[in-house]
Amino acid sequence: KIASDTVADLLGRLGMKLEGDGKEWRVTPPSWRFDIRIEEDLIEEVARLYGFDNIPEADAIMAQAFTPWSETHVRNERAADLLVDRGYQEAITYTFTDAATQAVLCPEPALALSNPISADLGVMRVSLWPGLVQAVRDNQRRQQSRVRLFEIGRRYAGDTGAETEVIAGAASGAVVPEQWDAEARGVDFFDVKADVEALIDLTGAAHEFRFMAEDHPTLHPGQSARIWRGEQAVGWLGAIHPEHQRRLDLTYPVVVFELETQAGLGARIPEFREISRYPAIRRDIAVVVDEAVTVNALRDAVRASAGALLNDLTVLSVYRGRQFEKGKKSIALGLQLQDTSRTLTDNEADAIVARVIEQLGLKLNATIRDK
């Protein structure tokens, strides 16, 4: 501890005016000391003049504070950082929006304001899409050829007034900045789906999520999906319908997503396991299925029939060709099989693959591709 008189003397040497009784001071730095802004700046100046070596050492004792954030939920800041890393910029839009624009993008009842601040901010938003799409349009009008925006905020149900926090995004323009060694192409449904999957991976429970093809009045037919976690719908993903794109005067197609943070970003506590010393066995199969069979359905059937020894499952390709009947497609899968307690034999791996193929035939009418 440094005596009050010494502190007053040191600050006085620096041209600072002091007012107070020695316990509390009001300090006015000279006009040329623009770097003196906060209390810590004054402490630093005193320590510098007094000499750091002359200040006795003391253990820092403070109350232990626990973080208010639970590991069972992905923090909004972490989700925002991930999207920024993937090329998005955070936007902050009004919770009020234009009724006409919202009617195009979200044709559902909205809470009308009795005294709006302007005619184009007359209703509460039922989704974050109207504000984000308007921001994308404004950027396109200013010749911005690549736009990635996201926002974390609340939406307001028109029928009940219930508030739901969501994270939403909108992407438009080139998939990557213009460069000499990359082919120029516009962002599409699967590019933004990859961004949403990256968000979902933060939960540590990506296997609980499914993207199911489903029509939405705002989105392009065939380029829209509802996001499910277990039996609960937690979001939407898709490209803006071409007709709505024209009505909203959008220069380029826009792909949007929206995910509830409470249900969609609930995380699983990490569990750590020792890496197995026993080798894994890889088996690849290609099956021919009806066009209506989704990859999700195929993966679920493989997991159910392969059992606990299925360590990893990868979709290698989806192929359509003239060698298949109309309405058929080929899906190639990579299965990684492993027993963590012993070495798995080739015969055991072959038996598992045979069981998988049999069950795929029974459940999904799948056949092994032979050409």
Summary of the structure (lengths in Angstrom):
residues: 371
radius of gyration: 29.7
end to end distance: 84.3
largest distance: 94.4
contacts: 1008
relative contact order: 0.09
helix: 31%
strand: 28%
